Amino acid sequence: MVEYRGYNYTDVLYKTLPHRYINWETPDTFYVKYLGRIFPTPIINSQTHSRRDGSGKQMIFMDKNSIGKTFTIWGCVEGDKGATKEENFEGCTELKFKVR
């Protein structure tokens, strides 16, 4: 459970091996208006990099319209077997959370 406190972002903390790329995937989106067009955008950026101690933090978008909804993200360490949804997320970690 994640509590919405008026900020448009929350974070997910992770720990893996040092200097690893983490691929993030989600079916959940929000919409951004840019140059007069509206684009669906994932609630989490698609990639980040772990620090030298293997720790890391990735930001997740949420707003007041997120309250009451359940979201899903997958974190996949690059190089692990099955690091994408096309490979059924084998080797990835799933996180589901509800915003209240």
C-alpha positions in Angstrom: 0.0 0.0 0.0 1.3 3.4 -1.0 -0.2 6.5 0.5 -0.8 9.5 -1.8 0.4 12.6 0.1 0.0 15.3 -2.6 3.2 14.5 -4.4 3.2 13.2 -8.0 5.9 10.6 -7.4 6.8 7.8 -5.1 9.8 5.5 -5.3 10.8 1.9 -5.3 14.1 0.9 -3.6 16.0 -2.1 -4.9 19.2 -4.1 -4.2 21.1 -6.2 -6.7 24.7 -6.6 -7.9 26.8 -3.5 -8.3 26.6 -1.6 -11.6 23.8 -3.5 -13.1 21.1 -2.1 -15.5 17.6 -2.7 -14.3 14.8 -2.8 -17.0 11.4 -1.8 -15.7 8.1 -2.6 -17.3 4.5 -1.8 -16.5 1.1 -2.0 -18.2 0.1 1.2 -16.3 0.3 4.6 -17.9 -0.5 8.3 -17.4 -1.0 10.9 -20.1 1.2 13.7 -21.1 0.2 16.6 -23.4 3.1 17.7 -25.6 3.0 20.0 -28.6 -0.8 19.7 -28.7 -0.9 15.9 -28.7 -1.5 13.5 -25.8 0.9 10.6 -25.3 0.5 7.6 -22.9 3.6 7.3 -20.7 4.5 4.4 -18.4 4.4 5.2 -14.7 8.0 4.1 -14.4 11.0 4.9 -16.6 12.2 1.9 -18.6 15.8 1.6 -17.2 18.0 2.5 -14.3 21.5 1.6 -13.0 22.4 0.2 -9.6 25.1 2.0 -7.5 28.5 0.5 -6.7 27.0 -1.2 -3.6 24.1 -2.6 -5.7 21.4 -0.4 -4.3 19.1 1.9 -6.3 15.9 3.9 -6.4 13.5 4.4 -9.3 10.7 6.9 -9.3 7.1 6.0 -10.0 4.4 8.5 -11.2 1.2 8.8 -9.3 -1.3 11.6 -8.8 -4.7 12.1 -7.0 -6.4 10.1 -9.8 -4.3 7.1 -8.7 -6.1 6.8 -5.4 -7.9 3.4 -5.1 -6.1 1.9 -8.1 -3.7 -1.1 -8.0 -0.5 -0.8 -10.1 2.0 -3.4 -11.3 5.7 -3.0 -12.1 8.4 -5.5 -13.0 12.1 -5.0 -12.3 14.4 -7.2 -14.4 18.2 -7.3 -13.9 19.8 -7.0 -17.4 21.6 -10.2 -18.3 19.3 -12.4 -16.3 17.4 -15.1 -18.2 14.1 -13.7 -19.3 14.4 -10.0 -18.7 11.3 -8.9 -20.6 7.6 -9.6 -20.7 8.1 -11.4 -24.0 9.9 -14.0 -22.0 7.2 -14.2 -19.4 9.2 -12.2 -16.9 11.2 -15.2 -15.8 14.0 -13.9 -13.6 12.2 -10.6 -12.9 10.6 -9.4 -9.7 7.0 -8.2 -9.7 5.7 -5.5 -7.4 2.0 -4.7 -7.1 0.8 -1.8 -4.9 -2.4 0.0 -4.2 -2.6 3.8 -3.8 -4.7 5.1 -0.9 
